[in-house]
Amino acid sequence: MDTSPLRGRRIHFAGSAAANADERLVAYAHSVIQALTRHLVSEGATFAIPFGREPRLNSGADAPSIIFDWSVAEVIGALLQDGVVSAAGPNGRLIATVSTSRTDEHIPDVRRPLYNDLRSRDAVEMRFLTPGWTAGALQRQAMAQVGDILIAISGGQGVEQLATEYSARGKPVIPLDLQLGASSGDGSGGAARLFSRALEDHKLFFRLKDDAAATDLLDRTRTRNGDSEPDVVVAALLDVLHALTPPRAFYVRMLNPKLPDYPAVEKFFRGSVDVLVRSLGYEPLEMGKGDNEFAWLNEAIFHSLHHSSVVVVDVTGLRPNCFVELGYALGNGQRVILTAMDGTNFPFDVFAIDHFPWKEGEEISAQLDRFRTHWERNIDMPKLVRPNEAR
């Protein structure tokens, strides 16, 4: 089994260069990103890619692109064709994207075969903004929901917004020091400024298993304006990524040991949920266990819930607090896995959400196999509700 801490993590490369940027430096950025993508694919990572236009440097039609989305897609497409990687896995499809009503018309003709091939292989999980909504800010908000780790390269306001969106969700942001300008000529320094800020206070951007090593590890990723060998930068970035604290799977479940169903619920979580969650690279988070930095339990619950990558909700016993937390996670657009003891009579319309019915006394290996299948089928469940439009 692949034990890489990046297995299943959804990586989002974001950034841009100015249209008049140094062509050598832009080509250098593409080489770093493509090499890193190949390493990430080999470790089982997945990707968040916002497909669309591919503007290029002013130096000509054959000049490098000033964005990096299609470079990542190109590497993934080639590896898929070579049979090196599968189109989907236990944490969803290889690529997740957020599309608008105009995305298809923005696909460049030269990239159409790649785009169609990725989709025909079922390698792309498509999510759509409400028809008519094409604002970049809305798309970036949605991309920050589907991605797990942001790697930022130069850029302007778009990168800065993405960094804020990821950070607000407790997701790592890894900025590079390379300064290429921004395609829109805006922002306050993009990823290069964020890199300096991260050296000053890395906890605003990411947490490591050994936080004492964070500044040193990030400093080793310096591109030195393109003078560092791409392989050296890639190796240093992988060191940072491998050292990140694992993403969390927050448990919503019966916690009162005096209730009659508690022993069965506890056995299910310890025997099946913990095993699957850890095998997929998540760290279980359960209230009442581990350190607590909050004075009030409710604050601890919703802060931890909000910043978790996956929420596993078991509604056995029909506890009101479990339904409140389920509603919060669904409304927040988080990945939710719903479970309940077989025979649980759901109130309201929760029964319509696909859930895993676990059976008391079921042989553990059989239960774990069923649970894994359910997880793979539901981990990329779309949002329940799309917002209304007034127009």
Order of alpha helices (4+ residues) and beta strands (2+ residues): beta-alpha-beta-alpha-beta-beta-beta-alpha-alpha-beta-alpha-beta-alpha-beta-alpha-alpha-alpha-beta-alpha-alpha-beta-alpha-beta-alpha-beta-beta-alpha
